[in-house]
Amino acid sequence: MRNSILYFTAAFACAATAFAASTQDNDVLERAHRTLLEYRAGNSAVVQPLVKELEGVVAQSRDNARLWEVLGHAYMSLQGSMYAGPPDIPALTAVGERARDAYAHSLALDGKSALVRASHGMSQMVVSQLKGDGPGVVAGIDEMNAAVRQSPKSTGVRLTRAFTIVHLPPAMRDTDAVTEDLKFILDTAPGGRPEDVLHVLLGDVYAEMGNLQSARAEYGQVSGASAFAAEQVRARLAAKGAIPAESIALVRMGIGTRCAMCHAAGTDN
């Protein structure tokens, strides 16, 4: 009887400890989510402290796939903030590799998440581009494609693929995948500033392919909630012939590095 009491006491203590750890982890995940939203709204200063906090928490909860996932997102946000100054390729590569490793840990613990698979493919492609690793770029794209096949109705998965491969030169890019993804995202967009920017992005893809009629149709749907998007559209509609590559690059440069372009509250007009 005494042994039974000791057993149940120990079992209860273990269960209570696990519950406390789980609750703590959930609190961290909730705070991390809020912090990442704050970063996307334009406060880049919050990313570095978030990375440090998550690294410490993950060291104590190494079997939590969601913590590894959000650590990967934090690393990629940190990398995005590093483009504010002159690009430090070794530093950008190192942070990208840490993000890729975090996503890999998450997948090893729970391979069911299509978003984590897409994120791992995204980080693989970004790191490979920085290293000039062609096969690595292809492997990253293949993984993102697999994630879309796994979860074709996931806005997050499609956004990850579209916002990553759109940076590739048109000759190397699956343009059908980009346009398919952007159209899907536009169908679920909340309107306002994000939708304006998405119309410019999709219009630019059409313009690169020489389909100026479809490009102008997308530009014509910009509401003006984003003053930046409206300014870009005015310049594009006034252009005679092809849209200048530098104008297209200016908008794309904001993907992942100037998230406030879409995520800041309200309108910017």
N, C-alpha and C positions, 0 to 999 in steps of 0.2 A: 504494500500500500504506500509506504513511504517513497519507494522508487517511482511509483506511478505519479505521486504528487510532484516529485522533483521533475519528472519527465514533462508533465503538463505545464508546470511553472516555466521550465526552460523553453518549451515550445511557444508558450504565450509571449515570453520575453522576445523571442526571435521574431514572432509575427508582429509584435508591437514595434520593434525596431525597423522591420521592413516597411510597415505602414508609415512610420514617421519619415523614413528615407523617401518613400514614394511621394508623400505629401510635400516634403521639402523640394523634391525634384519638380513636381508639378508647379509649385510656386515659382521656381527658377524659370521654368519654361514660359509661364505666363508673363513674368517680368521681361524675359528676353524678347517675347513677341511684341510687347509694348515698346521696348527700346528700339527694335528693328523698324517698327512703324515710325518712330520719332526720327530715326536716321533717314528713312525714305522721305520724310517731310522736310528734310533739309538740315538736320542737326548732326553733322558728321562727327562731332566731338564725343558722342556717346558710344562710338563703336569700340574704341580701344579698351575702355573700362569693361565693356560687355565681354569682349574676348577674354580678358584676364579672369573675370568672374567665372565664365563658362569653363575655362581650362581647369580652374580649381575644382569646380563641381564635378566635371567629368572624371577627374582623377579619383574622386571618391565614389562615383557611380558609373563604373566603366561598362556596365551591362545595360544601360539605358539607351536604346537606339534613338529615341527622340532627342535626347541631350546631344548625342553625336551629330544628329542632323542639324539642330539649331546652331551648334558650334561651327559646322560647315558654312551655314548661311552667314554667321557673324564674320568668319574669315573672308568670305567673298565680299561682304559689305566693307570690311577693312581694306581689302584690295581696291575696291571702287573708290574709296576716299583718298587713296594714294595717288590717284591721277590728277589731283588738284595742283601738284607741282610738276617739275620735270620728271619724266618716268625713270624710275630706278629699276631696271629690268631684273637684276638678281633679287631684289627685295620683293618685287611683284611676283616673281616666280616662286619664291619661298613661301609666301602667304598662300598663293594658289595651290601649292603642293600640300600645305597643311589642311586647306579646305577639302581637297580631293581625298586625303587620308581620313578626315573626319567622316565624310560621306561613305567611304569604303567601310569604316568601322560600323556605321549605322546599317549598311546593307548586310554586313556579316551577321549582325544580330537579328535583323528583320528584313528579309529580301523582298517583301511584298509591296513596299511603297514605290509607286511609279514616280512620284515627285523626287524622292531621294535618288532613284536611278537616273532620272533626267539631270538632276543637279550634279551627280558624279560625272556624267557625260559632259556636262557643261564645263566643269572645272578641269576635266581631262583635256578638252579642246583648248581652253584658255591657256593652260600650262604648256601644252604642246606647241601652240602658236608662239609663245614667248621663247621657247627653246628651239624653234624651227624644226619641229619633229612632225613631218608629214603623216606617217602612219599613226601617230598618236592623235592627230587631228581627226583622221578618219575613224579611229576607234571611238572617240568621243561623240562624233556625229551618229555613228551606228547605235551607240547606247541611248542617245536621246530619241532616235527613231524607234527603238524598241520600247522605250517608255511611253511614247505616244500610241503605239500599237496596243500596249497593255492597258492604257487608260485614255482613250481618244476623246472623252468628254471632260477631261480635267483642264480647266483654264490654266492652272499653275504649270502643268506639264507642257502644254502648248506654248505658253508664254516663255518658259525657259528655253525651249528649242528655238522659237522664232527670234527672240532677242539675242540669241547666241550666234546662230548661223547667218543672220542677216548681215553680219559684219564681213562675211567672206566675199571675195570678188564674184560677180555674177557668173563667170565661167566655171567657178568651182562650187557654186552653191545650188542646192535643190530649191529653186525659186518657187516651184509648185508647193513645196512644204511650207515655205515662209508665208506665201499668200493664203494658203489654207489655214494656217495657224492664226494669222492676223485677222482674217475674217471671222474665225471662231471667237477670238477674244473680243472683237468689236460687238459681236452679238450679245456678249455678257458684260460689256463695259458699262460703268455707272453713269456715263455721260460726262459733260463738263470737260475739265482740263485733260483727263486721261484719254477720252474719246477723240478730242482734237488732235492730240499728238499721234495717236494710232492711225488716224486718217492720213496724216502727213507721212508716217512711216510706210503705210501701204501704198500710197500714191507714189512715193519715191521708188519703191520696188517696181511698180508698173513702168515708171519713167525710165528706169535703167534698162528695161526690156524693150523699150521703144514704143510702148503702148501709152501714148500721151493722152488719148481719149479717156481711158480708164483712170489714168493718173489725175487728170483734171476733174473727173467725177468725184474722186476721193477728196481732193483739195477743196472742192465746192461744198463738202459737208462739214467743214470746220466751222464751228459755231461762234468762235471768238472768246469762249471762256478762257482759253489760253492765248494770251497776247503774243507769246513767243510763236505758237503755231500759226496764229493769224498773220504775223509778220512774215514768217517763212512762206506761207501760201501766197501772199501778195507778191512777193518776189518771184515765186515760181510761175504764177499766172501771167506776170508781166514779161517773163523770159520768152525769147523767140527761139524755138527749137529745143534742143536737149537741155535738161536741168543741169546746172553746173555741179560737178562732182563734189566740190567743196561745200556747197549748200546741203547736199545729201549727208555728207560726213558730219556737218555741224549738228544735225539732229540726232544722228546715230551715236555720236560721241556721248550724248547724255544718257544713253541706256546703260544702267549699272554704275554710272559715275555721277550723274546729276538726277537722282531719283525724284527730287522735288519738282522737276519738270512735269511730272504726272501726279505725284503724291502729296504735294503741299495742299493744305486745306483751302477750300473755296476756289475762287478763280484768281488769275493774276491780271485781270483786265478791269 
